Amino acid sequence: MTTPSDKSLETPLRDYLTETQTLIDAELDRLLPAESVAPTQVHAAIRWSVFAGGKRFRPVLMRAVGLCFDASTDSLLHTACALEMIHTYSLIHDDLPSMDDDDLRRGRATCHIRFGEAIAILAGDALQTLAFKTISEDERLSAEQRVRLVAEIANAAGTPRGMVAGQAQDLEAESCEVASDELEEIHRLKTGALISAAARCGAIIADASDAELSVVSDYAGQLGLLFQITDDLLDVTASVETLGKTPGKDIRAAKATYPNLHGLDGARELAQQVHTRARATLDQLNRPTDSLHAIADYILHRSA
């Protein structure tokens, strides 16, 4: 079994992450309106949030899955950017005073702190619509693929089985006793749905079979859960400098989290179990999956 301590895998993964982030940032710069284009404040807010130094995890995952099934990077690029637009819109709205009320994101002021609440809401709205515009106009993909991708991301971002539903359930669960299965359901929607969509979009563009798409879905579902468990752990254990956002917010807001429910040691053990399941799922694919294994390892051991 390959682990993050295996230097033969660490360097390729680090290089892949850097390469993908560079590709995505360059393409986002081309796709997003310049700050000088009216309405200038909205476009400035969009760029402030998009280029705040995110890890581009969803595009990284999407590209890794697509390449696993022999898709070209060019065919994946615009949809990967669209996923990052959706993700960033969700962060802008998530940070608003009416939601999680955060003033720090990715190491600097959140969008509403920098530009005001009204502009932040509009920036999020604009990013959501720009995402679907980007996919619908991508002539490197067939019309059928574009329709499937739009539906995939719309389902993952909205309700009743997507990110908006998960955020609503998360807000409702504040200061309430939440069982383990209820907590998993919240985070499979709030965090996991868009991560699963990223992986599935890569497979869709690569024309993976239905059986292969099912395996990718199972893997990504575990990956999304693992991402949230480690996120909850970092909220308790990481510093503001490492995390890039305000730590301890979940505790102060009385949110349902894995450390709150299971304790730190229990949450760490659960993360190990989910990581093992994610890696085991990939054994069903007769494809080169080293990068997908490495991504699971990276999430388990991430520090921010």
C-alpha positions in Angstrom: 0.0 0.0 0.0 1.3 3.5 -0.9 1.2 6.1 1.9 2.0 9.8 2.0 5.4 8.9 3.5 6.4 7.2 0.2 8.6 9.9 -1.4 8.0 8.3 -4.9 4.4 9.4 -4.6 4.7 12.6 -2.7 6.6 14.4 -5.4 4.4 13.5 -8.3 1.3 14.4 -6.3 2.8 17.8 -5.3 3.8 18.5 -8.9 0.3 17.5 -10.2 -1.4 19.7 -7.6 0.8 22.7 -8.6 0.3 22.1 -12.3 -3.4 21.8 -12.0 -3.7 24.9 -9.8 -1.6 26.9 -12.4 -3.8 25.7 -15.3 -7.0 26.5 -13.5 -5.9 29.9 -12.3 -4.8 30.9 -15.8 -8.1 29.7 -17.3 -10.2 31.4 -14.6 -8.3 34.6 -15.3 -9.4 34.4 -19.0 -13.0 33.4 -18.2 -13.8 35.9 -15.5 -14.6 39.5 -16.4 -11.8 42.0 -15.6 -12.2 44.4 -12.7 -12.4 47.3 -15.2 -15.6 45.9 -16.7 -18.8 47.2 -15.3 -20.2 46.5 -12.8 -16.6 47.0 -11.5 -17.3 46.4 -7.8 -19.0 43.1 -8.5 -16.2 41.9 -10.7 -13.6 43.1 -8.2 -15.4 41.1 -5.5 -15.4 38.0 -7.7 -11.7 38.2 -8.4 -10.9 39.0 -4.8 -12.7 35.8 -3.8 -11.7 33.5 -6.6 -8.0 34.4 -6.5 -7.6 34.3 -2.7 -5.3 31.3 -2.9 -7.7 28.3 -2.8 -6.3 24.8 -3.2 -8.6 24.1 -6.3 -9.4 20.7 -4.8 -12.5 20.1 -6.9 -10.8 20.9 -10.2 -7.8 18.8 -9.0 -10.1 15.8 -8.3 -12.1 16.3 -11.5 -9.0 16.4 -13.7 -7.5 13.3 -11.9 -10.6 11.3 -12.6 -10.8 12.5 -16.2 -7.2 11.6 -16.9 -7.7 8.2 -15.2 -10.3 7.5 -18.0 -8.1 9.0 -20.8 -9.9 12.4 -21.2 -7.7 15.3 -22.4 -6.9 18.2 -20.0 -8.3 20.6 -22.6 -11.7 18.9 -22.5 -11.8 19.1 -18.7 -10.6 22.6 -18.2 -13.8 24.7 -18.5 -15.9 22.4 -16.4 -13.2 22.3 -13.8 -13.2 26.1 -13.7 -17.0 26.1 -13.5 -16.8 23.9 -10.4 -14.4 26.3 -8.8 -16.8 29.2 -9.5 -19.6 27.3 -7.9 -17.4 26.4 -4.9 -16.3 30.0 -4.5 -19.9 31.3 -4.7 -20.8 29.0 -1.9 -18.0 30.2 0.3 -19.0 33.9 -0.3 -22.5 33.2 0.7 -21.5 30.8 3.5 -19.4 33.6 5.1 -22.3 36.1 5.2 -23.5 37.4 8.6 -26.9 35.7 8.0 -25.1 32.3 7.6 -21.7 31.5 9.3 -20.8 35.2 9.8 -17.0 34.9 9.2 -14.6 37.7 8.5 -11.6 35.6 7.3 -11.3 33.3 4.4 -8.1 31.9 2.8 -6.0 34.1 5.0 -7.7 37.5 4.2 -10.9 39.4 4.6 -14.1 37.7 3.4 -15.9 39.1 0.5 -18.6 40.9 2.5 -16.0 42.4 4.9 -14.1 43.8 1.9 -16.9 44.9 -0.4 -20.1 44.9 1.8 -22.9 42.4 2.0 -24.9 43.5 -1.1 -21.9 43.3 -3.4 -20.9 39.9 -1.9 -24.3 38.5 -2.5 -24.2 39.7 -6.1 -20.7 38.4 -6.6 -21.9 34.9 -5.5 -24.9 35.1 -7.7 -22.8 36.1 -10.7 -20.3 33.3 -10.1 -23.1 30.7 -10.1 -24.5 31.9 -13.4 -21.0 32.3 -14.9 -20.3 28.6 -14.1 -23.3 27.4 -16.1 -22.6 29.8 -18.9 -19.0 28.4 -19.0 -20.2 24.9 -19.5 -23.0 25.6 -21.9 -20.6 27.4 -24.2 -17.8 24.9 -24.1 -17.6 23.7 -27.7 -15.0 21.1 -26.9 -17.8 19.0 -25.5 -20.8 17.5 -27.2 -24.3 19.0 -26.6 -25.3 15.9 -24.7 -22.2 16.1 -22.4 -22.9 19.8 -21.7 -26.5 19.0 -20.7 -25.4 16.2 -18.4 -22.7 18.3 -16.8 -25.1 21.2 -16.1 -27.6 18.8 -14.6 -24.9 17.1 -12.5 -23.7 20.4 -11.0 -27.1 21.9 -10.6 -28.3 18.9 -8.6 -25.1 18.9 -6.5 -25.3 22.7 -5.8 -29.0 23.0 -5.0 -31.9 21.0 -3.4 -33.1 18.5 -2.4 -29.9 16.5 -2.5 -27.3 19.1 -2.8 -25.2 21.8 -1.2 -28.1 24.2 -0.4 -30.0 21.5 1.3 -27.0 20.6 3.4 -26.4 24.2 4.4 -30.0 24.5 5.5 -29.8 21.3 7.5 -26.6 22.5 9.1 -28.2 25.7 10.2 -31.2 23.9 11.6 -28.9 21.6 13.6 -27.1 24.4 15.5 -27.4 23.9 19.2 -29.3 20.7 18.7 -28.4 17.1 19.5 -27.5 15.3 16.2 -27.0 11.6 15.7 -24.1 10.2 13.7 -26.2 9.3 10.7 -27.9 12.8 10.7 -24.5 14.4 10.8 -23.2 12.3 7.9 -26.3 13.2 5.9 -25.7 16.9 6.5 -22.1 16.8 5.3 -22.8 14.4 2.4 -25.0 17.2 1.1 -23.2 20.3 2.2 -19.6 19.2 1.3 -19.8 15.9 -0.3 -22.3 16.6 -3.1 -20.1 19.0 -5.0 -17.0 16.9 -4.5 -18.9 13.9 -5.9 -20.1 16.0 -8.8 -16.5 17.0 -9.5 -15.4 13.4 -9.8 -18.5 12.4 -11.8 -18.0 15.3 -14.2 -14.5 14.1 -15.0 -15.8 10.6 -15.7 -18.7 11.9 -17.8 -16.4 14.0 -20.0 -14.2 10.9 -20.4 -17.2 8.8 -21.5 -16.7 6.3 -18.6 -19.1 3.4 -18.5 -22.1 3.3 -16.2 -20.3 0.7 -14.0 -17.2 2.9 -13.9 -19.2 6.0 -13.0 -20.8 4.1 -10.2 -17.4 3.2 -8.7 -16.3 6.8 -9.1 -19.4 8.0 -7.3 -18.7 5.6 -4.4 -15.1 6.7 -4.1 -16.0 10.4 -4.3 -18.7 9.9 -1.7 -16.1 8.6 0.8 -13.7 11.3 -0.2 -16.3 14.0 0.5 -17.0 12.6 3.9 -13.3 12.3 4.7 -12.8 16.0 3.6 -15.5 17.1 6.1 -14.1 15.1 9.0 -10.6 16.5 8.5 -12.1 20.0 8.1 -13.9 19.6 11.4 -10.7 18.4 13.0 -8.7 21.3 11.7 -11.3 23.7 13.0 -10.3 22.5 16.5 -6.6 21.8 16.1 -5.2 24.3 13.5 -4.1 27.9 14.0 -5.5 30.8 12.1 -2.2 31.2 10.2 -2.3 27.5 9.0 -6.0 27.4 8.4 -6.5 30.7 6.6 -9.9 31.2 8.3 -11.1 31.7 11.9 -10.6 28.4 13.9 -13.1 27.4 16.6 -16.0 28.9 14.8 -18.0 25.6 14.8 -17.7 25.3 18.5 -18.7 28.9 19.2 -21.7 28.5 16.8 -22.6 25.2 18.5 -22.5 23.4 15.2 -22.8 19.7 14.8 -19.3 18.4 14.0 -17.4 15.1 14.1 -15.2 16.1 17.1 -18.2 17.3 19.0 -20.0 14.0 18.4 -17.1 11.5 18.6 -14.3 13.4 20.4 -10.9 14.2 18.7 -9.6 10.6 18.9 -12.9 9.2 17.7 -13.1 11.6 14.8 -9.5 10.7 13.8 -10.3 7.0 13.9 -13.4 7.6 11.8 -11.3 9.5 9.2 -8.9 6.6 9.0 -11.8 4.2 8.4 -13.3 6.4 5.7 -9.9 6.8 4.0 -9.5 3.0 3.9 -12.9 2.6 2.3 -12.2 5.2 -0.3 -8.9 3.5 -1.3 -10.5 0.1 -1.3 -13.3 1.3 -3.7 -10.7 2.1 -6.3 -9.7 -1.6 -6.5 -12.8 -2.1 -8.7 -11.4 0.0 -11.5 -9.2 -1.5 -14.1 -7.5 1.9 -14.6 -4.4 3.7 -13.4 -5.6 5.1 -10.0 -2.4 6.1 -8.3 -3.4 9.8 -8.4 -6.8 9.0 -6.9 -5.2 7.0 -4.1 -2.8 9.8 -3.5 -5.6 12.4 -3.3 -7.3 10.3 -0.6 -4.0 10.2 1.3 -3.6 13.9 0.9 -7.0 14.7 2.4 -6.4 12.4 5.4 -3.2 14.2 6.2 -3.9 17.7 5.1 -3.0 20.6 7.4 -5.2 23.3 5.9 
